Every structure is written in structure tokens, then in C-alpha cells.
Amino acid sequence: VQLVESGGGLVQPGGSLRLSCAASGFTFRQEVMSWYRQAPGKEREWVAAISNLGGTKNYADSVKGRFTISRDNAKNTVALQMNSLKPEDTGVYYCSVVVGRSRDWGQGTQVTVSS
């Protein structure tokens, strides 16, 4: 399993970013894909998940209405559109999948929301 995130950066409060994750090494269209994040000094937390065909999406309360998860099964990618960003959204964002009994992670992409 290989997951490679991209799209992070520095953005002002109220701004937007779009993260992308390129997946390989497993049958992408069969698996639920998730995004997690880890703020400095805090534990990693779940952000959003999308079902294998994209029909079901779930979000943490802290991002509901601001973030949108999507996937392209033809390209083996999953995205996280983040709008109305807040300083508390700062952290390293990880793409994740459970294949078999193990959860796999990408290397993460840094998102910093600051003026």
C-alpha cells in the first residue's frame, strides 16, 4: 500500500486548500478512504471518510459544512476540499486506508492556517 498526499501549505484564516492523495498497491475502488490530522502536541484525529463508491461521506463535527471529501476511482485518488479554514485546522493531514487488518498511512502534508 502506498499513499502520497499533496496540496498542503500556508493559508490565511478564511481561506481554502485542496488536498489530494494518490493511492496504489491495493484495489482502491473496494476500500473506504479516510483523512486524519494531527495538530502540534495533540493526538491524531479522524477528519472525514468516504465509502468505496463515494455514496456515503462522513465528517467530524469540527469540519462539517466546511470540508468536502471526494474520490476518483478511475484515477485512484481521494481529495479533501477545505474551505473557511481556521487556525485550529492547522496540522499534518494524513490519507489513510484499512486493507486487511492493518491501517496504512501516507507521509502527511502540512497545513498551516495563520495570518
N, C-alpha and C positions, 0 to 999 in steps of 0.2 A: 504494500500500500504506500502510495506517495501522494501527499497533499502539499500544494505550494500556494501560499497566499500572496496577494499583491494588492496595491491600492491604498495602503496607509499613508499617513502624512500629518502635517500640521495644519489645522484649520481653526478659524475663529468661531467663538460661540455663535450658534445660529446657522452655521454653515453646513455643507453636505460633503460626504465622501461615499465612494462606491468601492467596496472590497470585492475581490474575486478570488476564487480558489479553484485551481486546476487539479483534477484527481486522476490517478492512474493506478493500475495494479489490482483492480477488483472490478466487479460488474456494477458500474456506477448506477445504472438505472434501477437496480434492485434494492438500493440502500437508502435509508433515511440519512440526510446530511444535516449537520448542526454547526452553529457558530457559538463559540465561547469567548470570554475575555477575562483578562487578569489585570487589575489595577495595581499600581505600586503598593506593596505592603499588604495586599489582600489576596484571598483565595480566588482561584479561577471560578468563574460563574457562567452558567448557561445563558445564552442570549436569545437564540432562535433555532428552530428546526423546521425542516420541510420533508414531507413524505416522498417516497420514491418516484411517484409520477407528478408530484407538485400540487396535488389537490388539497393537501392539508398543511397548514402553516401554523406554527405556534410561537409565541413570543413571551419573553419575560415582561412582567408588568412595567419595569423601568424603561422599556424601549417601545412598548406597544403604542401604535399610532405614529411613531417617528421612523422606525426601521422597517424595511421590507426584505424578506428573503425570497430568492428565486433560484431556479436551476435550469440548465440547458442540457438535457440528456444526450443530445446529438454531439455536444462538444465536451461532455464530462466536466462541466463547470457549475459551481454554485456561487451566487453573489449575495452581498448584503448591502443594500442601499440605505445609507444613514442620513437622515435629514434632521434639521433642528438640533444639531449637536450641542451638547452641554459639557462643561468642564469635567463633570463626573463620568462622562463616557470615555475619558482618557484611559488607555491601557493597551496591552498587546492582545490582538484579536486572533483567534485560532479557528481554523476549519477542522472538523472532526467527523469521524465515522466509526461505527462499530461493525467490524467484519468478523464473523465467527463469535468468539468470546472476548476479543480484545478491542479496546478503543484506541484508535490511531489519531495522531495529531500532526498538523503541519508545523512549520517552524515559527509561525506567527508573523503578524505585521503590526507595526506600532501606529497607534492613532493618538494624537495629542490635540486636545481642544483647549486653546488658550488664546487670549488677546495679547 
